């Protein structure tokens, strides 16, 4: 594959283990813990949490949304949580009240659609916070320093966002941990990050060859599907966006349960399908246990004769029960690794977040390799800008 190593996108994908370490360093500081504490006390009294974001940042919020719901329920809080795709509500701004906590999630801190809704929230007297990669951005000015949470991912140069997605999920996961169990749970979550960083490095290294091989296959096709079930659908949406953005292959990210409502008609021998099959510990609440993942996969495999166009991203346990005529990439099961580390308390929602993050990495590599195989400049995709400062 021509010259992918010199691209910013490749460097930024490979930098993600370092982002985990940088988050660990930053969020070990007392001032950050104080900020978490202040925001969580506001959340405890609010009626709604509204995440405001677009594109990749929106998918990061979708990845964590039901975990917030679950924690609010566990903590007995009378508060709901929603994720607003700011681009779709900018001309039709949702109702915001002073009892709401709005959290902008924006890498650049300059996305006009997000800022417009956030300004309305300020005017309504709501609490407005920001999770951003730019400390001197418009988002920070709106939220104020004490309500800005820095993702510390380092400057992201490539137009396609990769390492910021990881930083956003980790920062939201730390907020969630604080909300769930105060400083003790927060520190417990922080203490996993150094080991997680090593796992992420291994996943990046181990997935590179298989992804290059599958990229050679997929890049001959005009279109592909990325399928995930339950919370895994957020990763499918993100994987498909990356594919479209840099390789110009039309990709559709879809929840597996949604296929039968129409898109299943696109499944045939010549349609590459990437299927996410990493069971999540929260299977009771979101239906992403091993059994339902097998059902979702057979929905696809039963419609094709040539399974060589299918790629499954699976844990080892899941892969053992699969037939051998599909491409498979094995990624670690965070659940089993965390369970082995008995010093750590087991907190399902945090484990889900880390698993989702682990799943996204091979998809980022796949889109990069597909684009380079097709000869495109991955760092500057056509028609796109790094910060979308217009409405
Ligand atoms: C995709 C991508 C965009 C951004 C979106 C929001 O790779 O980069 O979808 O995620 O434009 O940008 P931020 O996070 O800066 O608000």
Boltz pocket constraint, residues with backbone or C-beta under 6 A from the ligand:
constraints:
  - pocket:
      binder: B
      contacts: [[A, 54], [A, 55], [A, 56], [A, 57], [A, 58], [A, 105], [A, 106], [A, 107], [A, 108], [A, 109], [A, 110], [A, 111], [A, 114], [A, 159], [A, 160], [A, 161], [A, 162], [A, 241], [A, 242], [A, 245], [A, 385], [A, 386], [A, 387], [A, 388]]
      max_distance: 6.0
